[in-house]
Structure formats: C-alpha cells, structure tokens
Amino acid sequence: MRRRILIVLLALGTVGGYASGIASLRYRSHCRRAWMEARTPHQCPPCSGSAEAPAPPGPR
C-alpha cells in the first residue's frame, strides 16, 4: 500500500513538473512577443494597409 502511494505521488510530481515547464515556456514566449511588439515601432515604420505600395520597377 505504501509503495502504491509513493508511485502515485511520484507520477503526479512528474506530470506537474512537465506542466509547469510548458506553462513557463508559454509565458516567456508571450513576454518576448510583447517586448518585440513594444520595441518594433521605434525601429521601423508601422505596417498598415493604408500605406501606398511601392512603384513597380521600370523597364531595363
């Protein structure tokens, strides 16, 4: 009986550890994406649908 409880606790700890790791990776990706979005407008002009398209290159 004691052995079975120990196995269950170890299995739950393993599943919980993996879940915590995956949640941490997802959180970091959201933070990294937010940081890049906050930083990007300062480096390049905003991309919008109302911007004029560049003229096609002329004949050679």
Phi and psi restraints in degrees (value plus and minus 20) as a CYANA .aco file:
   2 ARG   PHI     -84.0   -44.0
   2 ARG   PSI     -58.1   -18.1
   3 ARG   PHI     -85.6   -45.6
   3 ARG   PSI     -61.2   -21.2
   4 ARG   PHI     -83.5   -43.5
   4 ARG   PSI     -61.7   -21.7
   5 ILE   PHI     -83.7   -43.7
   5 ILE   PSI     -60.7   -20.7
   6 LEU   PHI     -83.6   -43.6
   6 LEU   PSI     -61.9   -21.9
   7 ILE   PHI     -83.9   -43.9
   7 ILE   PSI     -62.9   -22.9
   8 VAL   PHI     -83.3   -43.3
   8 VAL   PSI     -63.9   -23.9
   9 LEU   PHI     -84.1   -44.1
   9 LEU   PSI     -61.3   -21.3
  10 LEU   PHI     -85.4   -45.4
  10 LEU   PSI     -59.9   -19.9
  11 ALA   PHI     -85.2   -45.2
  11 ALA   PSI     -63.5   -23.5
  12 LEU   PHI     -83.6   -43.6
  12 LEU   PSI     -58.3   -18.3
  13 GLY   PHI     -84.3   -44.3
  13 GLY   PSI     -59.0   -19.0
  14 THR   PHI     -86.0   -46.0
  14 THR   PSI     -66.4   -26.4
  15 VAL   PHI     -83.0   -43.0
  15 VAL   PSI     -63.1   -23.1
  16 GLY   PHI     -83.3   -43.3
  16 GLY   PSI     -57.8   -17.8
  17 GLY   PHI     -85.2   -45.2
  17 GLY   PSI     -64.0   -24.0
  18 TYR   PHI     -84.2   -44.2
  18 TYR   PSI     -62.4   -22.4
  19 ALA   PHI     -82.6   -42.6
  19 ALA   PSI     -60.4   -20.4
  20 SER   PHI     -84.7   -44.7
  20 SER   PSI     -61.9   -21.9
  21 GLY   PHI     -83.5   -43.5
  21 GLY   PSI     -63.4   -23.4
  22 ILE   PHI     -86.1   -46.1
  22 ILE   PSI     -61.1   -21.1
  23 ALA   PHI     -83.1   -43.1
  23 ALA   PSI     -58.3   -18.3
  24 SER   PHI     -84.8   -44.8
  24 SER   PSI     -61.8   -21.8
  25 LEU   PHI     -85.2   -45.2
  25 LEU   PSI     -60.3   -20.3
  26 ARG   PHI     -85.0   -45.0
  26 ARG   PSI     -62.0   -22.0
  27 TYR   PHI     -82.3   -42.3
  27 TYR   PSI     -64.1   -24.1
  28 ARG   PHI     -84.8   -44.8
  28 ARG   PSI     -56.2   -16.2
  29 SER   PHI     -87.0   -47.0
  29 SER   PSI     -57.5   -17.5
  30 HIS   PHI     -85.9   -45.9
  30 HIS   PSI     -61.3   -21.3
  31 CYS   PHI     -85.9   -45.9
  31 CYS   PSI     -61.8   -21.8
  32 ARG   PHI     -84.9   -44.9
  32 ARG   PSI     -61.6   -21.6
  33 ARG   PHI     -84.7   -44.7
  33 ARG   PSI     -63.0   -23.0
  34 ALA   PHI     -84.2   -44.2
  34 ALA   PSI     -58.0   -18.0
  35 TRP   PHI     -85.1   -45.1
  35 TRP   PSI     -62.7   -22.7
  36 MET   PHI     -87.0   -47.0
  36 MET   PSI     -59.1   -19.1
  37 GLU   PHI     -86.8   -46.8
  37 GLU   PSI     -55.7   -15.7
  38 ALA   PHI     -91.9   -51.9
  38 ALA   PSI     -50.0   -10.0
  39 ARG   PHI    -107.5   -67.5
  39 ARG   PSI     -52.0   -12.0
  40 THR   PHI     -81.8   -41.8
  40 THR   PSI     -63.4   -23.4
  41 PRO   PHI     -79.9   -39.9
  41 PRO   PSI     -43.2    -3.2
  42 HIS   PHI     -97.6   -57.6
  42 HIS   PSI     -38.9     1.1
  43 GLN   PHI    -121.5   -81.5
  43 GLN   PSI     -49.0    -9.0
  44 CYS   PHI    -160.6  -120.6
  44 CYS   PSI     138.3   178.3
  45 PRO   PHI     -86.6   -46.6
  45 PRO   PSI     130.6   170.6
  46 PRO   PHI     -86.8   -46.8
  46 PRO   PSI     120.9   160.9
  47 CYS   PHI    -109.8   -69.8
  47 CYS   PSI      99.2   139.2
  48 SER   PHI    -155.1  -115.1
  48 SER   PSI     138.8   178.8
  49 GLY   PHI     -92.0   -52.0
  49 GLY   PSI     -37.8     2.2
  50 SER   PHI    -107.2   -67.2
  50 SER   PSI     -23.5    16.5
  51 ALA   PHI     -90.6   -50.6
  51 ALA   PSI     125.9   165.9
  52 GLU   PHI     -92.6   -52.6
  52 GLU   PSI     122.5   162.5
  53 ALA   PHI     -96.9   -56.9
  53 ALA   PSI     125.7   165.7
  54 PRO   PHI     -87.1   -47.1
  54 PRO   PSI     129.0   169.0
  55 ALA   PHI     -87.6   -47.6
  55 ALA   PSI     123.9   163.9
  56 PRO   PHI     -88.0   -48.0
  56 PRO   PSI     132.2   172.2
  57 PRO   PHI     -85.6   -45.6
  57 PRO   PSI     126.4   166.4
  58 GLY   PHI     -95.3   -55.3
  58 GLY   PSI     149.5   189.5
  59 PRO   PHI     -89.0   -49.0
  59 PRO   PSI     134.4   174.4
